[in-house]
């Protein structure tokens, strides 16, 4: 009782359809949870930029002009006017 000629084709088709179902499930999760995932990612990026960025990097990027420094302070809501990140001239 050997394997029939159509059994390998059936097995391959079953594997392919199962894979497609898994991809569709992943798409549905991303579609439904996408906004939540994006919001968390943005929050993490802001935390890194405002709380974990090295001072030297912040000064190099945002401390070249007082306008850029103010934009950084406003974005990160430092709440303090005592923070001066403008690089000395």
Phi and psi in degrees as GROMACS dihedral restraints (atoms count N, CA, C in turn):
[ dihedral_restraints ]
;  ai    aj    ak    al  type     phi  dphi    fc
    3     4     5     6     1   -85.7    20    10
    4     5     6     7     1   177.2    20    10
    6     7     8     9     1   -74.8    20    10
    7     8     9    10     1   134.2    20    10
    9    10    11    12     1   -73.7    20    10
   10    11    12    13     1   155.8    20    10
   12    13    14    15     1   -61.3    20    10
   13    14    15    16     1   -29.4    20    10
   15    16    17    18     1   -88.3    20    10
   16    17    18    19     1   -12.4    20    10
   18    19    20    21     1   -64.0    20    10
   19    20    21    22     1   -43.8    20    10
   21    22    23    24     1   -61.9    20    10
   22    23    24    25     1   -36.9    20    10
   24    25    26    27     1   -65.5    20    10
   25    26    27    28     1   -42.1    20    10
   27    28    29    30     1   -62.3    20    10
   28    29    30    31     1   -43.2    20    10
   30    31    32    33     1   -63.9    20    10
   31    32    33    34     1   -45.2    20    10
   33    34    35    36     1   -62.6    20    10
   34    35    36    37     1   -43.8    20    10
   36    37    38    39     1   -62.1    20    10
   37    38    39    40     1   -40.3    20    10
   39    40    41    42     1   -64.2    20    10
   40    41    42    43     1   -43.3    20    10
   42    43    44    45     1   -63.7    20    10
   43    44    45    46     1   -43.7    20    10
   45    46    47    48     1   -63.1    20    10
   46    47    48    49     1   -44.9    20    10
   48    49    50    51     1   -65.9    20    10
   49    50    51    52     1   -36.8    20    10
   51    52    53    54     1   -65.4    20    10
   52    53    54    55     1   -41.2    20    10
   54    55    56    57     1   -62.5    20    10
   55    56    57    58     1   -42.2    20    10
   57    58    59    60     1   -63.6    20    10
   58    59    60    61     1   -38.7    20    10
   60    61    62    63     1   -64.8    20    10
   61    62    63    64     1   -39.4    20    10
   63    64    65    66     1   -65.7    20    10
   64    65    66    67     1   -41.1    20    10
   66    67    68    69     1   -63.2    20    10
   67    68    69    70     1   -44.0    20    10
   69    70    71    72     1   -62.9    20    10
   70    71    72    73     1   -40.0    20    10
   72    73    74    75     1   -61.8    20    10
   73    74    75    76     1   -42.7    20    10
   75    76    77    78     1   -61.6    20    10
   76    77    78    79     1   -40.5    20    10
   78    79    80    81     1   -63.7    20    10
   79    80    81    82     1   -42.0    20    10
   81    82    83    84     1   -63.0    20    10
   82    83    84    85     1   -41.6    20    10
   84    85    86    87     1   -63.2    20    10
   85    86    87    88     1   -46.1    20    10
   87    88    89    90     1   -63.5    20    10
   88    89    90    91     1   -38.5    20    10
   90    91    92    93     1   -65.1    20    10
   91    92    93    94     1   -45.2    20    10
   93    94    95    96     1   -77.1    20    10
   94    95    96    97     1   -34.1    20    10
   96    97    98    99     1  -104.4    20    10
   97    98    99   100     1     3.2    20    10
   99   100   101   102     1   -56.8    20    10
  100   101   102   103     1   -45.2    20    10
  102   103   104   105     1   -63.9    20    10
  103   104   105   106     1   -41.9    20    10
  105   106   107   108     1   -65.1    20    10
  106   107   108   109     1   -43.1    20    10
  108   109   110   111     1   -64.8    20    10
  109   110   111   112     1   -43.4    20    10
  111   112   113   114     1   -63.5    20    10
  112   113   114   115     1   -42.1    20    10
  114   115   116   117     1   -62.1    20    10
  115   116   117   118     1   -43.0    20    10
  117   118   119   120     1   -65.9    20    10
  118   119   120   121     1   -39.9    20    10
  120   121   122   123     1   -62.8    20    10
  121   122   123   124     1   -42.7    20    10
  123   124   125   126     1   -65.2    20    10
  124   125   126   127     1   -42.0    20    10
  126   127   128   129     1   -61.2    20    10
  127   128   129   130     1   -41.6    20    10
  129   130   131   132     1   -64.6    20    10
  130   131   132   133     1   -41.5    20    10
  132   133   134   135     1   -63.3    20    10
  133   134   135   136     1   -42.9    20    10
  135   136   137   138     1   -63.7    20    10
  136   137   138   139     1   -39.4    20    10
  138   139   140   141     1   -61.6    20    10
  139   140   141   142     1   -45.0    20    10
  141   142   143   144     1   -63.4    20    10
  142   143   144   145     1   -45.4    20    10
  144   145   146   147     1   -63.9    20    10
  145   146   147   148     1   -43.2    20    10
  147   148   149   150     1   -91.7    20    10
  148   149   150   151     1   -26.2    20    10
  150   151   152   153     1  -115.5    20    10
  151   152   153   154     1   -27.8    20    10
  153   154   155   156     1  -111.0    20    10
  154   155   156   157     1   -10.4    20    10
  156   157   158   159     1   -67.1    20    10
  157   158   159   160     1   135.3    20    10
  159   160   161   162     1   -60.9    20    10
  160   161   162   163     1   142.5    20    10
  162   163   164   165     1   -56.3    20    10
  163   164   165   166     1   -42.5    20    10
  165   166   167   168     1   -60.1    20    10
  166   167   168   169     1   -39.0    20    10
  168   169   170   171     1   -67.8    20    10
  169   170   171   172     1   -39.9    20    10
  171   172   173   174     1   -64.4    20    10
  172   173   174   175     1   -44.4    20    10
  174   175   176   177     1   -63.6    20    10
  175   176   177   178     1   -42.3    20    10
  177   178   179   180     1   -62.8    20    10
  178   179   180   181     1   -38.0    20    10
  180   181   182   183     1   -85.3    20    10
  181   182   183   184     1   -43.8    20    10
  183   184   185   186     1  -113.8    20    10
  184   185   186   187     1    -6.9    20    10
  186   187   188   189     1   -96.4    20    10
  187   188   189   190     1    12.1    20    10
  189   190   191   192     1   -75.4    20    10
  190   191   192   193     1   -29.9    20    10
  192   193   194   195     1  -136.8    20    10
  193   194   195   196     1   156.9    20    10
  195   196   197   198     1   -67.5    20    10
  196   197   198   199     1   -28.0    20    10
  198   199   200   201     1   -66.6    20    10
  199   200   201   202     1   -45.8    20    10
  201   202   203   204     1   -64.8    20    10
  202   203   204   205     1   -39.6    20    10
  204   205   206   207     1   -62.3    20    10
  205   206   207   208     1   -41.1    20    10
  207   208   209   210     1   -66.5    20    10
  208   209   210   211     1   -38.0    20    10
  210   211   212   213     1   -60.3    20    10
  211   212   213   214     1   -43.7    20    10
  213   214   215   216     1   -62.5    20    10
  214   215   216   217     1   -47.2    20    10
  216   217   218   219     1   -61.5    20    10
  217   218   219   220     1   -40.9    20    10
  219   220   221   222     1   -66.9    20    10
  220   221   222   223     1   -46.2    20    10
  222   223   224   225     1   -61.5    20    10
  223   224   225   226     1   -46.0    20    10
  225   226   227   228     1   -86.2    20    10
  226   227   228   229     1    -4.4    20    10
  228   229   230   231     1    48.1    20    10
  229   230   231   232     1    58.9    20    10
  231   232   233   234     1   -65.2    20    10
  232   233   234   235     1   -24.3    20    10
  234   235   236   237     1    70.6    20    10
  235   236   237   238     1     8.8    20    10
  237   238   239   240     1  -137.2    20    10
  238   239   240   241     1   130.1    20    10
  240   241   242   243     1   -85.8    20    10
  241   242   243   244     1    -5.1    20    10
  243   244   245   246     1   -76.1    20    10
  244   245   246   247     1   -18.4    20    10
  246   247   248   249     1   -76.2    20    10
  247   248   249   250     1   122.0    20    10
  249   250   251   252     1  -122.5    20    10
  250   251   252   253     1   110.1    20    10
  252   253   254   255     1  -107.6    20    10
  253   254   255   256     1     4.8    20    10
  255   256   257   258     1   -72.6    20    10
  256   257   258   259     1   126.7    20    10
  258   259   260   261     1   -66.3    20    10
  259   260   261   262     1   137.4    20    10
  261   262   263   264     1   -64.5    20    10
  262   263   264   265     1   145.2    20    10
